[in-house]
Amino acid sequence: MTTLMWFRRDLRLADNPALDAAARDSAVIPVYVHADERADGWAPGAASRWWLHHSLAALAAELGRVGSRLTLRTADETDGALLALARETGATRVVWNRRFEPAAAAHDRRIEAALRGAGIATESFNASLLHEPGSVANQAGRPFQVFTPFWRHCLARPDPAAPIAAPDRLPAPADWPPSAALDALALQPTRRWDEGLEACWQPGSRGAAERLAAFVREAFDQYTVDRDRPDRTGTSRLSPHLHFGEIGPRQVWHAVRAFAAPRRLRWRESQFLAELGWREFAHHLLHHFPQTPTEPLRPAFAEFPWRDDPAALAAWRRGRTGYPIVDAGMRELWRTGWMHNRVRMIVGSFLVKDLLLPWNDGARWFWDTLVDADLAANTLGWQWIAGCGADAAPYFRIFNPTAQGRRFDPEGAYVRRYLPELARLPAEWIHEPWKAPAAVLHEARVTLDVDYPRPIVDHAAARGRALLALASITPPARAPG
């Protein structure tokens, strides 16, 4: 018997339940189908396509080490490509790991029906989440909309099963089908802008495992303290590896337990595992509220008086707002395809509250530029900061970018890394260069509006404008003093 192992967002051999099932009693033909058929408007952005290219290359190499190979196919429709490959190879079964975004899940159901209609057996598994979104509900049987009780409910469940070991060998077919070249998928940029990504990342399961091991060894026990400091290496940076399935959440869970339990650290209640829970919560919400990638979960925000200001949006995207912590974050994003989570909140607040621009504009930009662009997480994050989603920060909680910079980048190391034009400014002025004395600016070789812009908006005035906008759709909300 021959089985097609259909890879998607599970680009690894270890803890891959579909691959494990395929290899038990049949020859295995691993296949990745690149089909331009997404109807939900969220085709992968440029940074995600870059990552996917390198992740597929890493997967192919990993398969080669266990006596197998990756068959690549390009097609208009995935079901047609899988049916054609089954006919070519005599495969009688197709297995895969499920995706849970609503459009992807509906797509999978159509493919399953087409395959079974052609007499081909199918089987699917969960490899990407600790708990499938439809399996978690509150006491009333409804979806959770607040994170804390959601995660408390998840923690009350039994621990996830131990990860499945990677196979030493994969049973190979007598003959291998032809494969498209990886370059035929046209995932790489035609003009080089990806040098920064190459310098920062190692896509693939090996890079994921090395990053996880380094994090639990060097940063886990300080995570609660360091996770908000973009000037430190205090976060795991596992998000793109998890998104592409180069590592699974069960592997992360058990790696943390193996490190922390002997040291008697309270690992199950740790802030780091809560971040894994936030990822689960994002998929839970998207499953139950599939309209939220484009529509606010809170209906009142459909009438919010957003502004249309292309120049301000362009300044935000380019990192030229005049607020150093915001601009450093946006330039980190462009250079590395990633942004520190605290800074994501700061730049998000600045877009939707200081500039009063729609959260959808931010979500679309992140989607194109983040290597970890994930529809569920991106949607939850932007609706959280905009105050229009589940468990959202109140809209009147408006981050002061100067105060945030001083608190979380007190010496200005993060700003200096990504805004070299301000590198010579002393820490006293690094987060508000427009207030620096002329002599300080001269000594730092900074000419405002030439080397670095003045703020494009006054934060105090913008805050007042944002609160008035909120009052236009809801009863007046008292802002904290």
DAQUI-V412927 format. One record per residue. RES is the residue in one small letter. OMEGA is omega as a letter, one per 30 degrees, with the letter a starting at -180 (* if undefined). Layout:
BEGIN
RES&OMEGA ; RES&OMEGA
END
This chain:
BEGIN
m&l ; t&a ; t&l ; l&l ; m&a ; w&l ; f&l ; r&l ; r&a ; d&a ; l&a ; r&l ; l&a ; a&l ; d&l ; n&a ; p&l ; a&l ; l&l ; d&l ; a&a ; a&a ; a&a ; r&a ; d&a ; s&l ; a&a ; v&l ; i&l ; p&a ; v&l ; y&a ; v&l ; h&a ; a&a ; d&a ; e&a ; r&a ; a&a ; d&l ; g&a ; w&l ; a&a ; p&l ; g&a ; a&a ; a&l ; s&l ; r&l ; w&a ; w&a ; l&l ; h&a ; h&l ; s&l ; l&l ; a&l ; a&l ; l&l ; a&l ; a&l ; e&l ; l&l ; g&a ; r&l ; v&l ; g&a ; s&l ; r&a ; l&l ; t&l ; l&l ; r&l ; t&a ; a&l ; d&a ; e&a ; t&a ; d&l ; g&l ; a&l ; l&l ; l&l ; a&a ; l&l ; a&l ; r&l ; e&a ; t&a ; g&l ; a&a ; t&a ; r&l ; v&l ; v&l ; w&l ; n&a ; r&l ; r&a ; f&l ; e&a ; p&a ; a&l ; a&l ; a&l ; a&l ; h&l ; d&l ; r&l ; r&l ; i&l ; e&l ; a&l ; a&a ; l&a ; r&l ; g&l ; a&l ; g&a ; i&l ; a&l ; t&l ; e&a ; s&a ; f&l ; n&l ; a&a ; s&a ; l&l ; l&a ; h&l ; e&a ; p&a ; g&a ; s&a ; v&l ; a&l ; n&a ; q&l ; a&a ; g&a ; r&l ; p&l ; f&l ; q&l ; v&a ; f&a ; t&l ; p&l ; f&a ; w&l ; r&l ; h&l ; c&a ; l&l ; a&l ; r&l ; p&l ; d&l ; p&a ; a&l ; a&a ; p&l ; i&l ; a&l ; a&l ; p&l ; d&l ; r&l ; l&l ; p&a ; a&l ; p&l ; a&l ; d&l ; w&l ; p&l ; p&a ; s&l ; a&l ; a&a ; l&a ; d&l ; a&l ; l&l ; a&l ; l&a ; q&l ; p&l ; t&l ; r&a ; r&l ; w&a ; d&a ; e&l ; g&l ; l&a ; e&a ; a&a ; c&a ; w&l ; q&l ; p&l ; g&a ; s&l ; r&l ; g&l ; a&a ; a&l ; e&l ; r&l ; l&a ; a&l ; a&a ; f&a ; v&a ; r&a ; e&a ; a&a ; f&a ; d&l ; q&a ; y&a ; t&a ; v&a ; d&a ; r&l ; d&a ; r&l ; p&l ; d&a ; r&l ; t&a ; g&a ; t&a ; s&a ; r&l ; l&a ; s&l ; p&l ; h&l ; l&a ; h&a ; f&l ; g&l ; e&l ; i&a ; g&a ; p&l ; r&l ; q&l ; v&a ; w&a ; h&l ; a&l ; v&a ; r&a ; a&l ; f&a ; a&a ; a&l ; p&l ; r&l ; r&l ; l&a ; r&a ; w&a ; r&l ; e&a ; s&l ; q&a ; f&l ; l&l ; a&l ; e&l ; l&l ; g&l ; w&l ; r&l ; e&a ; f&l ; a&l ; h&l ; h&a ; l&a ; l&l ; h&a ; h&a ; f&a ; p&l ; q&a ; t&l ; p&l ; t&a ; e&l ; p&l ; l&l ; r&a ; p&a ; a&a ; f&l ; a&a ; e&a ; f&a ; p&l ; w&l ; r&l ; d&a ; d&a ; p&a ; a&l ; a&l ; l&l ; a&l ; a&l ; w&a ; r&a ; r&a ; g&a ; r&a ; t&a ; g&l ; y&a ; p&a ; i&l ; v&a ; d&l ; a&l ; g&a ; m&l ; r&l ; e&l ; l&a ; w&a ; r&a ; t&a ; g&a ; w&l ; m&l ; h&a ; n&l ; r&a ; v&l ; r&l ; m&a ; i&a ; v&l ; g&l ; s&a ; f&a ; l&a ; v&a ; k&l ; d&a ; l&l ; l&l ; l&a ; p&l ; w&l ; n&l ; d&l ; g&a ; a&l ; r&l ; w&l ; f&a ; w&a ; d&a ; t&a ; l&l ; v&l ; d&a ; a&a ; d&a ; l&a ; a&a ; a&l ; n&l ; t&a ; l&a ; g&a ; w&l ; q&l ; w&a ; i&l ; a&l ; g&a ; c&a ; g&l ; a&l ; d&a ; a&l ; a&l ; p&a ; y&a ; f&l ; r&a ; i&a ; f&l ; n&a ; p&l ; t&a ; a&l ; q&l ; g&a ; r&a ; r&a ; f&l ; d&a ; p&l ; e&l ; g&a ; a&l ; y&l ; v&a ; r&a ; r&a ; y&l ; l&a ; p&l ; e&l ; l&a ; a&a ; r&l ; l&l ; p&a ; a&a ; e&a ; w&a ; i&a ; h&l ; e&a ; p&l ; w&l ; k&a ; a&l ; p&a ; a&a ; a&l ; v&l ; l&l ; h&a ; e&a ; a&a ; r&l ; v&l ; t&a ; l&a ; d&l ; v&l ; d&a ; y&a ; p&l ; r&a ; p&a ; i&l ; v&l ; d&a ; h&a ; a&l ; a&a ; a&l ; r&l ; g&l ; r&a ; a&l ; l&l ; l&l ; a&l ; l&a ; a&a ; s&a ; i&a ; t&l ; p&a ; p&l ; a&l ; r&l ; a&l ; p&a ; g&*
END
